[in-house]
């Protein structure tokens, strides 16, 4: 690539580094929060019964069981190499 190329000619960064998408998302979230009563939406989203609460907790647990987790999880990260035995 020619160093004199303008920024618009450079390939767009995609994936987790897509800065344009991050800016659009942040703008959309800010607009949503400004235009809606988030406290009221949270109250409306609460389970309507203890049975529904249990159902939602089970669904969340099932979803989490399929995730890779986070750095703070107790489970080791399968992507990291294990130390070689001595």
C-alpha positions in Angstrom: 0.0 0.0 0.0 1.3 3.4 -0.9 2.1 5.5 2.2 0.5 8.5 0.4 -2.9 6.8 0.3 -5.6 8.6 2.1 -7.4 7.1 5.1 -10.5 6.5 3.1 -8.6 4.2 0.7 -7.3 2.0 3.6 -9.2 -1.2 4.3 -11.9 -0.8 7.0 -11.1 -2.4 10.4 -13.8 -5.1 11.0 -14.7 -7.4 13.9 -14.0 -6.2 17.4 -12.0 -3.3 16.1 -14.7 -1.8 13.9 -14.6 1.8 15.2 -17.5 3.0 13.1 -19.8 0.3 14.4 -18.7 1.1 18.0 -19.5 4.8 17.5 -22.9 4.0 16.0 -23.7 1.6 18.8 -22.7 4.1 21.5 -24.8 6.8 19.8 -27.8 4.5 19.5 -27.5 3.5 23.2 -27.2 7.1 24.3 -30.3 8.0 22.3 -32.3 5.1 23.7 -31.4 6.0 27.3 -32.3 9.7 26.6 -35.6 8.9 25.0 -36.8 6.1 27.3 -37.5 5.7 31.0 -35.1 2.9 31.7 -36.2 2.5 35.3 -39.8 1.8 34.1 -38.5 -0.6 31.4 -36.6 -2.5 34.1 -39.7 -2.8 36.2 -41.7 -4.0 33.2 -39.1 -6.7 32.5 -39.2 -8.1 36.0 -40.6 -11.7 36.3 -44.3 -11.7 37.0 -44.2 -14.7 39.3 -41.7 -16.8 41.3 -42.1 -19.6 38.7 -41.2 -17.2 35.9 -38.1 -16.1 37.9 -37.0 -19.7 38.2 -37.5 -20.3 34.5 -35.4 -17.2 33.6 -32.7 -18.3 36.0 -32.6 -21.7 34.4 -32.4 -20.2 30.9 -29.6 -17.9 32.0 -27.6 -20.8 33.6 -28.1 -22.8 30.3 -26.8 -19.9 28.3 -23.8 -19.4 30.6 -22.9 -23.1 30.4 -22.2 -22.6 26.7 -20.1 -19.5 27.1 -16.3 -19.4 27.4 -16.7 -17.2 30.5 -14.6 -14.3 31.5 -11.1 -13.9 33.1 -12.7 -13.7 36.5 -14.3 -17.1 36.2 -12.7 -20.0 38.2 -12.6 -22.2 35.2 -9.3 -22.1 33.2 -9.3 -20.5 29.8 -9.1 -23.4 27.3 -7.4 -21.0 24.8 -4.4 -20.6 27.0 -1.6 -23.1 26.8 -1.0 -25.3 29.8 2.5 -25.2 31.3 4.7 -28.0 30.2 5.3 -30.6 33.0 8.9 -30.6 34.3 
